[in-house]
Amino acid sequence: MRITPTLCAAAALCVSSMALAGSPFDGSWRLNQAKSQIASDTLSFTDGGDGTLKYADNSESFSFKPDGSPFTSPSGTQRTFRRNTDGTYTSTATLRGVPLGRVTWNVSADGKTLMTEVRGTKPNGDWFDDTETYVRSSPGTGLVGAWKSTQVKLSSPNTITFLTNGEDLTLTVSAIKATCHGKWDGKDYPATGPTIPDGLTVSLTTEGPDGFKLVQKLKGKALDVSHFRIASDGKSMTAKGTDGEGKEPYTEVFDKQS
């Protein structure tokens, strides 16, 4: 499960299973943050003129004025973005009326580091307070420029659960009330949930007896491609992935809970 606390973040579903009942993937798995390397995303802000900023990452781009006025991004998320008197920025995001979190953006005095902190409540009522650190990767002033993530700290990593029944599989992330019903046929199946954007799909393809490939798409555009492999003792599962363009590599390790 990857949750990126940025301006355009929505909780993306990233879960898995095998196509055989009683497979080693059945059960609940929790992200082991200490063993994972999830700081990989990049983003940029461009001065659009006339007081506007343009935001872009691997999933979408949009322009807005940082005056706190509401706008809607291409993913259908309703947002605000405001420059504060102390030089920091505050943004909010909601999807179909459900809050996704409030983000504080803070550029260091030397302009080389960007820190974001996102706070909010998950659909199940759990509070979260996540931080992400970026370093500047292109010239710019203040927020303007390109940034690369170097560190992510999640206050409450999610647990993913899945169950197989013959060729059918059900994937759930209870904390965000997300569900996907699919098959191992490489086809795109919709993921649903109060913080899942419309048009998010998941496809799965087996890769031998202990692994599989998972592709996430938003309205047909690949956002994430990951390859999962379960350990020989069945107690952990590792995902190595990239964004839809084969960039931004990351590694996630999940520990089996039940």
Residue frames as qw, qx, qy, qz and C-alpha x, y, z in Angstrom:
[[0.000, 0.890, 0.455, 0.000, 0.00, 0.00, 0.00],
 [0.427, 0.070, 0.005, 0.902, 1.45, 3.39, -1.03],
 [0.057, -0.912, -0.405, 0.038, 0.05, 6.65, 0.29],
 [0.506, 0.186, 0.018, 0.842, 1.92, 9.72, -0.91],
 [0.148, -0.779, -0.448, 0.414, 1.15, 12.82, 1.15],
 [0.263, -0.045, 0.287, 0.920, 1.35, 15.39, -1.67],
 [0.314, 0.247, 0.042, -0.916, -1.04, 17.97, -3.10],
 [0.639, 0.170, -0.414, -0.625, -2.60, 15.53, -5.57],
 [0.066, 0.146, -0.976, 0.145, -2.54, 12.43, -3.39],
 [0.792, -0.193, -0.046, -0.577, -5.50, 10.13, -3.09],
 [0.575, -0.368, 0.719, -0.131, -5.24, 6.85, -1.25],
 [0.589, 0.409, -0.573, -0.398, -4.21, 4.44, -4.00],
 [0.922, -0.178, 0.259, -0.225, -4.96, 0.75, -3.70],
 [0.407, 0.585, -0.700, -0.033, -1.99, -1.58, -4.00],
 [0.662, -0.279, 0.604, -0.345, -2.89, -5.08, -2.84],
 [0.417, 0.392, -0.757, -0.314, -2.54, -8.64, -4.03],
 [0.784, -0.130, 0.501, -0.342, -3.51, -12.33, -3.90],
 [0.065, -0.229, 0.903, 0.358, -3.09, -15.66, -5.66],
 [0.602, 0.057, -0.348, -0.716, -5.70, -17.39, -7.79],
 [0.584, -0.070, -0.809, -0.013, -5.79, -20.53, -5.69],
 [0.632, -0.666, -0.083, -0.388, -7.89, -20.93, -2.55],
 [0.843, -0.512, 0.071, 0.151, -5.68, -21.32, 0.50],
 [0.657, 0.568, -0.157, 0.471, -2.69, -19.76, -1.28],
 [0.601, -0.249, -0.340, 0.679, 0.20, -18.38, 0.83],
 [0.096, 0.274, 0.067, 0.955, -0.99, -14.86, 0.00],
 [0.452, -0.632, -0.506, -0.375, -4.33, -15.26, 1.76],
 [0.556, -0.514, -0.445, 0.478, -4.63, -13.36, 5.04],
 [0.054, -0.994, -0.090, -0.027, -3.68, -9.92, 6.33],
 [0.727, 0.118, -0.048, 0.675, -0.35, -8.18, 5.76],
 [0.195, -0.949, -0.129, 0.210, 0.97, -5.00, 7.34],
 [0.519, 0.754, -0.182, 0.360, 3.54, -2.69, 5.76],
 [0.745, -0.455, -0.085, 0.480, 6.90, -2.91, 7.57],
 [0.190, 0.981, -0.013, 0.042, 8.03, 0.69, 7.25],
 [0.440, -0.747, 0.454, 0.206, 11.50, 0.03, 8.68],
 [0.626, -0.098, 0.688, 0.354, 12.31, -2.55, 6.01],
 [0.509, 0.695, 0.481, 0.162, 10.72, -0.63, 3.14],
 [0.276, -0.269, 0.194, 0.902, 12.04, 2.12, 0.89],
 [0.259, 0.697, 0.667, 0.046, 8.96, 4.07, -0.16],
 [0.014, -0.824, 0.025, 0.566, 10.49, 7.53, -0.68],
 [0.525, 0.056, 0.634, 0.565, 10.61, 7.65, -4.47],
 [0.324, 0.785, 0.518, 0.103, 8.09, 10.11, -5.86],
 [0.323, -0.067, 0.134, 0.935, 8.92, 13.36, -7.64],
 [0.128, 0.835, 0.532, -0.066, 6.87, 16.52, -8.10],
 [0.373, 0.077, 0.126, 0.916, 7.27, 20.01, -9.43],
 [0.079, 0.836, 0.410, -0.356, 5.80, 23.50, -9.20],
 [0.424, 0.243, 0.347, 0.801, 6.05, 25.98, -12.07],
 [0.067, 0.490, 0.213, -0.843, 5.25, 29.68, -12.05],
 [0.370, 0.502, 0.735, 0.268, 2.30, 29.95, -14.42],
 [0.100, 0.203, 0.170, 0.959, 2.16, 33.74, -14.43],
 [0.408, -0.462, -0.249, -0.747, -0.69, 35.96, -13.24],
 [0.436, -0.440, 0.511, -0.595, -0.27, 34.63, -9.72],
 [0.952, -0.010, -0.042, -0.302, -0.83, 30.97, -10.64],
 [0.274, -0.506, 0.817, 0.045, 1.22, 27.87, -9.96],
 [0.825, 0.215, -0.388, -0.351, 1.26, 24.66, -11.98],
 [0.573, -0.426, 0.675, -0.187, 1.67, 21.39, -10.10],
 [0.785, 0.343, -0.440, -0.269, 2.77, 18.11, -11.73],
 [0.486, -0.424, 0.759, -0.092, 3.67, 14.61, -10.62],
 [0.059, -0.154, 0.921, 0.352, 3.52, 11.15, -12.21],
 [0.195, 0.432, 0.875, -0.103, -0.28, 10.97, -12.08],
 [0.177, 0.837, 0.491, 0.163, -1.62, 14.40, -13.03],
 [0.333, -0.048, -0.044, 0.941, -0.93, 18.08, -13.44],
 [0.037, -0.823, -0.540, -0.171, -3.05, 21.19, -12.89],
 [0.241, 0.331, -0.119, 0.905, -2.85, 24.94, -12.35],
 [0.388, -0.746, -0.540, 0.047, -4.28, 26.96, -9.46],
 [0.044, 0.732, -0.193, 0.652, -3.94, 30.17, -7.50],
 [0.521, -0.121, -0.702, 0.471, -2.49, 29.77, -3.98],
 [0.179, -0.328, 0.139, -0.917, -5.14, 32.01, -2.46],
 [0.251, 0.059, 0.813, -0.521, -7.28, 29.34, -0.80],
 [0.632, 0.259, -0.071, -0.727, -9.96, 29.33, -3.49],
 [0.745, 0.000, 0.658, -0.110, -11.43, 25.88, -4.28],
 [0.469, 0.518, -0.523, -0.488, -10.62, 24.04, -7.50],
 [0.930, 0.004, 0.326, -0.172, -10.93, 20.50, -8.85],
 [0.165, -0.538, 0.742, 0.363, -7.99, 18.46, -10.14],
 [0.525, 0.256, -0.626, -0.517, -8.24, 16.05, -13.10],
 [0.213, -0.005, -0.965, 0.152, -8.67, 13.12, -10.70],
 [0.423, -0.585, -0.545, -0.427, -11.92, 14.66, -9.48],
 [0.528, -0.399, -0.510, 0.550, -10.49, 15.74, -6.12],
 [0.063, -0.927, -0.192, -0.316, -11.67, 19.05, -4.69],
 [0.697, -0.095, -0.235, 0.671, -8.74, 21.11, -3.39],
 [0.066, -0.994, -0.020, -0.079, -7.60, 24.36, -1.87],
 [0.756, 0.040, -0.113, 0.644, -4.05, 25.74, -1.67],
 [0.135, -0.975, -0.105, -0.143, -3.08, 28.84, 0.30],
 [0.547, 0.347, -0.351, 0.676, 0.17, 30.70, 0.90],
 [0.524, -0.731, -0.390, 0.196, 0.44, 31.63, 4.57],
 [0.013, -0.984, 0.111, -0.140, 1.92, 34.84, 5.99],
 [0.576, -0.655, 0.465, 0.151, 4.93, 32.93, 7.37],
 [0.224, 0.596, -0.669, -0.384, 5.87, 31.64, 3.91],
 [0.288, 0.000, 0.958, -0.016, 4.50, 28.13, 4.38],
 [0.466, -0.008, -0.477, -0.745, 1.59, 26.75, 2.37],
 [0.428, 0.063, 0.793, -0.429, -1.52, 24.84, 3.43],
 [0.427, 0.080, -0.616, -0.658, -3.57, 22.64, 1.12],
 [0.576, 0.034, 0.664, -0.475, -6.68, 20.55, 1.64],
 [0.313, 0.135, -0.774, -0.534, -8.24, 17.78, -0.42],
 [0.596, 0.110, 0.615, -0.504, -11.61, 16.05, -0.39],
 [0.155, 0.071, -0.842, -0.512, -13.04, 13.38, -2.67],
 [0.416, -0.431, -0.686, -0.413, -16.83, 13.15, -3.03],
 [0.459, -0.733, -0.028, -0.502, -17.06, 15.12, 0.21],
 [0.897, -0.383, -0.120, 0.187, -14.70, 12.81, 2.15],
 [0.103, -0.928, 0.357, 0.036, -11.62, 14.61, 3.57],
 [0.893, 0.284, -0.250, 0.242, -8.27, 13.20, 2.39],
 [0.694, -0.357, -0.190, 0.595, -6.16, 15.34, 4.69],
 [0.028, 0.999, -0.017, -0.013, -4.64, 18.75, 5.32],
 [0.828, 0.139, -0.021, 0.542, -1.07, 19.28, 4.09],
 [0.198, -0.940, 0.115, 0.254, 1.46, 21.83, 5.34],
 [0.783, 0.455, 0.014, 0.424, 4.27, 22.64, 2.87],
 [0.370, -0.897, 0.131, 0.202, 7.45, 24.17, 4.28],
 [0.725, 0.558, -0.162, 0.368, 10.53, 25.12, 2.24],
 [0.706, -0.421, -0.161, 0.546, 13.75, 25.40, 4.24],
 [0.100, -0.902, 0.016, 0.419, 15.47, 28.77, 4.64],
 [0.258, -0.480, 0.608, 0.577, 18.19, 27.80, 2.17],
 [0.632, 0.458, -0.142, -0.608, 15.58, 26.65, -0.38],
 [0.236, 0.392, -0.869, -0.189, 17.08, 23.18, -0.73],
 [0.063, -0.128, -0.974, 0.178, 14.57, 21.10, 1.22],
 [0.514, -0.247, -0.217, -0.792, 10.79, 20.79, 1.17],
 [0.018, 0.047, 0.922, -0.384, 8.94, 19.21, 4.08],
 [0.518, -0.278, -0.374, -0.717, 5.30, 18.16, 3.88],
 [0.103, 0.031, 0.865, -0.490, 3.10, 17.06, 6.76],
 [0.475, -0.223, -0.514, -0.679, -0.33, 15.60, 6.06],
 [0.151, 0.021, 0.789, -0.595, -2.84, 15.11, 8.84],
 [0.574, -0.061, -0.307, -0.757, -6.31, 13.68, 8.80],
 [0.614, -0.091, 0.670, -0.408, -8.63, 10.83, 9.63],
 [0.065, 0.086, -0.908, -0.405, -8.93, 7.64, 7.63],
 [0.553, -0.216, -0.433, -0.678, -12.40, 6.41, 6.66],
 [0.667, -0.298, -0.680, 0.066, -12.33, 3.93, 9.57],
 [0.446, -0.873, -0.130, -0.149, -11.73, 6.77, 12.05],
 [0.793, -0.274, -0.024, 0.544, -7.98, 6.27, 12.59],
 [0.003, 0.974, -0.102, -0.204, -5.97, 9.49, 12.89],
 [0.842, 0.152, 0.118, 0.504, -2.81, 9.86, 10.81],
 [0.091, -0.956, 0.172, 0.220, 0.09, 12.33, 10.80],
 [0.872, 0.162, 0.252, 0.387, 2.55, 11.58, 7.98],
 [0.067, -0.873, 0.240, 0.419, 5.64, 13.50, 6.91],
 [0.838, 0.358, 0.240, 0.335, 7.69, 13.48, 3.72],
 [0.279, -0.754, 0.248, 0.540, 11.03, 15.17, 2.98],
 [0.726, 0.623, 0.208, 0.205, 12.04, 16.28, -0.53],
 [0.442, -0.491, 0.241, 0.711, 15.29, 17.72, -1.87],
 [0.406, 0.778, -0.048, -0.477, 15.42, 20.20, -4.71],
 [0.728, 0.034, 0.578, 0.367, 16.33, 18.59, -8.04],
 [0.423, 0.554, 0.353, 0.624, 16.08, 21.66, -10.30],
 [0.200, 0.012, -0.193, 0.960, 16.68, 25.39, -9.81],
 [0.236, -0.680, -0.550, -0.423, 13.88, 27.53, -8.47],
 [0.013, -0.307, 0.384, -0.871, 12.79, 29.98, -5.83],
 [0.561, -0.126, 0.400, -0.714, 10.61, 29.03, -2.89],
 [0.756, 0.117, 0.590, -0.260, 8.18, 26.30, -3.82],
 [0.687, 0.666, -0.130, -0.261, 8.88, 26.65, -7.54],
 [0.095, 0.591, -0.795, -0.096, 11.12, 23.93, -8.98],
 [0.825, 0.020, -0.526, -0.207, 11.37, 20.15, -9.06],
 [0.432, -0.547, 0.577, -0.426, 11.55, 18.03, -5.91],
 [0.676, 0.123, -0.721, -0.086, 12.50, 14.41, -5.18],
 [0.764, -0.562, 0.033, -0.317, 11.35, 12.51, -2.09],
 [0.372, 0.489, -0.729, 0.302, 14.09, 11.20, 0.20],
 [0.084, -0.003, -0.866, 0.493, 12.22, 10.18, 3.36],
 [0.544, -0.382, -0.379, -0.644, 8.66, 9.17, 4.29],
 [0.020, 0.041, -0.834, 0.550, 7.35, 8.59, 7.80],
 [0.513, -0.361, -0.536, -0.565, 3.88, 7.05, 8.14],
 [0.324, -0.375, 0.541, -0.679, 2.25, 7.28, 11.55],
 [0.681, 0.025, 0.625, -0.380, -0.06, 4.30, 10.96],
 [0.153, 0.281, -0.795, -0.515, 0.84, 2.03, 8.00],
 [0.768, 0.059, -0.020, -0.638, -2.14, 0.18, 6.56],
 [0.446, -0.125, 0.886, -0.022, -2.87, -3.54, 6.64],
 [0.539, 0.259, -0.467, -0.651, -4.00, -5.25, 3.44],
 [0.556, -0.018, 0.786, -0.269, -6.18, -8.35, 3.45],
 [0.521, 0.308, -0.504, -0.617, -7.16, -10.67, 0.62],
 [0.644, 0.007, 0.713, -0.276, -9.12, -13.84, 0.15],
 [0.263, 0.272, -0.722, -0.579, -9.19, -16.21, -2.82],
 [0.686, 0.178, 0.585, -0.394, -12.02, -18.45, -3.93],
 [0.768, 0.399, 0.456, 0.206, -11.07, -20.51, -6.96],
 [0.511, 0.374, 0.249, 0.733, -10.27, -18.01, -9.71],
 [0.127, -0.874, -0.223, -0.413, -11.86, -15.11, -7.83],
 [0.527, -0.103, -0.424, 0.729, -10.05, -12.84, -5.39],
 [0.209, -0.910, -0.285, -0.219, -11.16, -10.08, -3.05],
 [0.525, 0.156, -0.278, 0.789, -8.70, -7.42, -1.94],
 [0.307, -0.876, -0.326, -0.178, -9.42, -5.07, 0.95],
 [0.354, 0.222, -0.388, 0.822, -7.72, -2.30, 2.90],
 [0.320, -0.654, -0.680, 0.084, -9.96, -1.93, 5.93],
 [0.300, -0.466, -0.235, 0.799, -8.52, 1.37, 7.21],
 [0.125, 0.276, -0.239, -0.923, -9.58, 3.19, 4.05],
 [0.624, 0.352, 0.561, -0.414, -12.54, 0.87, 3.34],
 [0.370, 0.563, -0.512, -0.533, -11.14, 0.00, -0.10],
 [0.753, 0.057, 0.647, -0.101, -12.12, -3.13, -2.03],
 [0.386, 0.502, -0.552, -0.543, -11.28, -4.72, -5.36],
 [0.822, 0.080, 0.541, -0.157, -12.82, -7.89, -6.80],
 [0.376, 0.683, -0.488, -0.393, -10.84, -9.45, -9.64],
 [0.983, 0.087, 0.160, 0.021, -9.29, -12.45, -11.34],
 [0.480, -0.529, 0.515, 0.474, -5.83, -13.55, -12.45],
 [0.666, 0.516, 0.491, 0.220, -6.44, -12.79, -16.11],
 [0.435, -0.063, 0.192, 0.878, -4.48, -9.54, -16.50],
 [0.001, -0.683, -0.496, -0.536, -7.68, -7.54, -17.01],
 [0.030, 0.254, -0.296, 0.920, -8.42, -4.24, -15.28],
 [0.382, -0.575, -0.723, -0.023, -10.86, -4.44, -12.37],
 [0.106, -0.750, -0.007, -0.653, -12.24, -1.38, -10.55],
 [0.395, -0.150, -0.653, 0.629, -11.21, -0.53, -7.01],
 [0.277, -0.718, -0.351, -0.533, -13.82, 1.18, -4.87],
 [0.519, -0.411, -0.501, 0.558, -13.84, 3.07, -1.59],
 [0.067, -0.936, -0.310, 0.154, -14.61, 6.51, -0.17],
 [0.186, -0.833, 0.301, 0.426, -11.05, 7.78, -0.86],
 [0.553, 0.003, 0.685, 0.474, -10.47, 5.87, -4.10],
 [0.230, 0.457, -0.190, -0.838, -10.79, 8.09, -7.20],
 [0.789, 0.443, 0.294, -0.307, -13.23, 7.13, -9.94],
 [0.687, 0.670, -0.270, -0.074, -11.50, 5.18, -12.69],
 [0.166, -0.626, 0.755, -0.098, -8.83, 3.50, -10.54],
 [0.952, 0.111, -0.166, -0.232, -8.29, -0.10, -11.70],
 [0.412, -0.564, 0.716, 0.006, -6.07, -3.01, -10.73],
 [0.877, 0.315, -0.296, -0.207, -4.84, -5.86, -12.93],
 [0.544, -0.554, 0.628, -0.057, -2.92, -8.94, -11.77],
 [0.808, 0.416, -0.398, -0.128, -0.86, -11.58, -13.53],
 [0.871, -0.441, 0.200, 0.084, 0.85, -14.53, -11.85],
 [0.377, 0.751, -0.536, 0.078, 4.63, -14.81, -12.09],
 [0.400, 0.231, -0.855, 0.237, 5.44, -18.34, -10.99],
 [0.556, -0.440, -0.705, -0.004, 4.12, -20.10, -7.86],
 [0.471, -0.543, -0.421, 0.553, 5.19, -17.39, -5.40],
 [0.165, -0.352, 0.044, 0.920, 4.86, -14.08, -7.23],
 [0.323, 0.715, 0.609, 0.117, 2.70, -11.84, -9.36],
 [0.229, 0.118, 0.169, 0.951, 2.62, -8.54, -11.23],
 [0.012, 0.745, 0.595, -0.300, 0.21, -5.79, -10.25],
 [0.228, 0.229, 0.273, 0.906, -0.61, -2.75, -12.38],
 [0.026, 0.676, 0.528, -0.513, -2.61, 0.21, -11.12],
 [0.213, 0.319, 0.443, 0.810, -4.22, 2.58, -13.61],
 [0.116, 0.562, 0.433, -0.695, -6.28, 5.74, -13.32],
 [0.544, 0.695, 0.140, -0.448, -8.66, 6.23, -16.22],
 [0.884, 0.456, 0.053, 0.093, -6.50, 3.97, -18.36],
 [0.299, 0.797, -0.431, 0.299, -3.16, 5.62, -17.51],
 [0.833, -0.133, -0.446, 0.298, -0.66, 3.38, -15.73],
 [0.279, -0.887, 0.178, -0.322, 0.29, 4.85, -12.35],
 [0.427, -0.588, 0.666, -0.171, 2.18, 1.99, -10.75],
 [0.860, 0.231, -0.437, -0.127, 3.71, -1.33, -11.82],
 [0.366, -0.610, 0.635, -0.301, 4.90, -3.67, -9.07],
 [0.722, 0.163, -0.668, -0.074, 6.21, -7.22, -8.79],
 [0.633, -0.546, 0.341, -0.430, 5.40, -9.10, -5.56],
 [0.645, 0.225, -0.726, 0.083, 7.26, -12.09, -4.18],
 [0.750, -0.594, 0.043, -0.288, 6.53, -14.03, -1.01],
 [0.077, -0.644, 0.743, -0.164, 9.40, -15.22, 1.19],
 [0.507, 0.122, -0.847, -0.100, 10.14, -18.94, 1.43],
 [0.104, -0.123, -0.837, 0.524, 8.89, -19.03, 5.04],
 [0.145, -0.610, -0.685, -0.371, 5.61, -17.34, 4.05],
 [0.354, -0.639, -0.462, 0.503, 6.02, -14.70, 6.75],
 [0.045, -0.662, 0.053, 0.746, 6.82, -11.70, 4.58],
 [0.589, 0.602, 0.484, 0.237, 6.11, -10.39, 1.11],
 [0.291, -0.495, 0.187, 0.797, 8.21, -7.92, -0.89],
 [0.505, 0.772, 0.384, 0.044, 7.02, -5.65, -3.68],
 [0.376, -0.338, 0.292, 0.812, 9.45, -3.93, -6.04],
 [0.370, 0.742, 0.556, 0.055, 7.80, -1.33, -8.21],
 [0.262, -0.058, 0.194, 0.944, 7.99, 1.84, -10.25],
 [0.385, 0.492, 0.212, -0.751, 5.61, 4.46, -11.52],
 [0.767, 0.486, 0.379, -0.180, 3.79, 3.87, -14.80],
 [0.502, 0.821, -0.268, -0.047, 6.78, 5.10, -16.82],
 [0.908, 0.077, -0.267, 0.315, 9.27, 2.76, -15.14],
 [0.234, 0.550, -0.355, 0.719, 10.68, 5.55, -12.96],
 [0.434, -0.540, 0.310, -0.650, 10.58, 6.29, -9.23],
 [0.665, 0.009, -0.747, 0.020, 11.60, 2.80, -7.98],
 [0.470, -0.518, 0.391, -0.598, 10.49, 1.70, -4.53],
 [0.454, 0.031, -0.887, 0.081, 10.49, -1.37, -2.31],
 [0.602, -0.419, 0.159, -0.661, 7.72, -2.36, 0.11],
 [0.308, 0.095, -0.928, 0.184, 7.95, -5.18, 2.64],
 [0.661, -0.370, -0.084, -0.647, 4.82, -6.60, 4.24],
 [0.026, -0.212, 0.912, -0.351, 4.71, -8.81, 7.36],
 [0.486, -0.305, -0.725, -0.382, 1.98, -11.42, 7.61],
 [0.324, -0.326, 0.416, -0.784, -0.46, -10.77, 10.46],
 [0.667, 0.024, 0.613, -0.423, -2.85, -13.72, 10.11]]
